Amino acid sequence: MTDRWALAPATVAARSDAGNRRLHHRWQVLTAHKMKHTIANTAIARELAGWCWSPAVMD
């Protein structure tokens, strides 16, 4: 199986990687503060939804 990101333009791959790292860091912060996993998952899902929506409204 090939690496799917290798087929994406470099700017898209870089933005996706940055978003993934941001969400992972956010997850670590929330769990470090002993937040319930269901609440942390919801917070991360909301951030991911916003991140997915942002390119759709860009010029």
C-alpha positions in Angstrom: 0.0 0.0 0.0 1.4 3.4 -0.9 1.5 6.4 1.4 -1.6 8.4 0.5 0.0 11.7 1.6 2.7 11.2 -1.0 0.0 11.8 -3.6 -1.2 15.1 -2.0 0.4 18.5 -2.8 3.1 19.4 -0.4 1.1 22.3 1.1 -1.9 20.1 1.8 0.3 17.4 3.4 2.1 20.0 5.5 -1.2 21.6 6.7 -2.7 18.2 7.4 0.4 17.2 9.4 0.2 20.4 11.4 -3.4 19.9 12.1 -2.8 16.4 13.3 0.0 17.5 15.6 -2.2 20.3 17.0 -5.1 17.9 17.8 -2.7 15.3 19.3 -1.2 18.0 21.5 -4.6 19.2 22.5 -5.6 15.7 23.5 -2.5 15.3 25.6 -3.3 18.6 27.4 -6.9 17.6 28.1 -6.0 14.2 29.4 -3.2 15.6 31.5 -5.9 17.7 33.2 -7.8 14.5 34.1 -10.7 15.4 31.8 -13.1 12.6 31.1 -12.3 10.8 27.8 -15.8 11.4 26.5 -15.5 15.2 27.1 -12.0 15.3 25.7 -13.1 13.3 22.6 -16.0 15.8 22.0 -13.7 18.8 22.3 -11.2 17.2 19.8 -14.0 16.3 17.4 -15.3 19.9 17.5 -11.8 21.2 16.7 -11.4 18.7 13.9 -14.8 19.7 12.4 -13.8 23.3 12.5 -10.5 22.5 10.9 -12.2 20.5 8.1 -14.7 23.3 7.5 -12.0 26.0 7.3 -10.6 25.1 3.9 -14.1 24.9 2.5 -14.6 28.6 3.1 -11.2 29.8 2.1 -10.8 31.8 -1.1 
